[in-house]
Amino acid sequence: MRKAVSSYDAYPFDIPAIRSLSSLQFHADVTFIVGENGSGKSTLIEAIALGLGFSLEGGPKSIQSITHNNASPLFEYLKLIRSYKLPKDNFFLRAESFYNVATYMETNAAEYLRSYGGTLHGKSHGEAFLAVLTNKLKGDGLYIFDEPEAALSPSRQMTALVAIDQLVQKRSQLIIATHSPILLAYPSAVIYQLDENGIKQISYEDSPHYQITKGFLDDYKRMVKMLLEN
């Protein structure tokens, strides 16, 4: 649907990775989308979610609450090709608007909070995220996560990695935008990197997230000294 784009000088088509986007093939289990801030990964994740019928702010498809509509029009230009097998479960987990989803659940659908393990606002941000991963999501589903590590400590990111694997074992497909080198370590996942040159598939060890983190931890004293001196 590239011919329908009126201008590649306006957002979101002025983002190099979005401008060059032609097609992406998602792994049957886990696909990661990575890139620097402003590279377009959240814009792409949002467009995929909206194209699949999720609310802008996230949650299951049954929740269509929007407190502020600032979606990019990218989803209107995407053609999503799905398999014959329909997922039985679904969820769009978006870190920046999860509070709004939790508030909607508390005020309008309190009876469904049992599936989350109880009230979400009664938990810390990270605990609420994990409640979704470990209690709400039942498997045999399609799950889209935008920076799920945002509220999670490193140890809780490892817990999330286990939860992701349990969902895969239950025949689920996950598409995840992340900065976390811990989550990115999931074996056999496809990793797409978005940058000024477009979109390319990379290995875990070639990802900046792995290389920068490893380089820092391997020689953190020298790295800190260099950073602070500069």
Secondary structure as GFF3:
##gff-version 3
##sequence-region A 1 230
A	DSSP	three_ten_helix	2	4	.	.	.	ID=ss1
A	DSSP	alpha_helix	16	19	.	.	.	ID=ss2
A	DSSP	beta_strand	30	35	.	.	.	ID=ss3
A	DSSP	alpha_helix	41	51	.	.	.	ID=ss4
A	DSSP	three_ten_helix	73	77	.	.	.	ID=ss5
A	DSSP	beta_strand	89	94	.	.	.	ID=ss6
A	DSSP	three_ten_helix	95	97	.	.	.	ID=ss7
A	DSSP	alpha_helix	98	108	.	.	.	ID=ss8
A	DSSP	three_ten_helix	110	116	.	.	.	ID=ss9
A	DSSP	alpha_helix	125	131	.	.	.	ID=ss10
A	DSSP	pi_helix	132	136	.	.	.	ID=ss11
A	DSSP	beta_strand	141	146	.	.	.	ID=ss12
A	DSSP	three_ten_helix	148	151	.	.	.	ID=ss13
A	DSSP	alpha_helix	154	169	.	.	.	ID=ss14
A	DSSP	beta_strand	173	177	.	.	.	ID=ss15
A	DSSP	three_ten_helix	183	185	.	.	.	ID=ss16
A	DSSP	beta_strand	190	195	.	.	.	ID=ss17
A	DSSP	beta_strand	198	202	.	.	.	ID=ss18
A	DSSP	alpha_helix	208	218	.	.	.	ID=ss19
A	DSSP	alpha_helix	220	229	.	.	.	ID=ss20
###
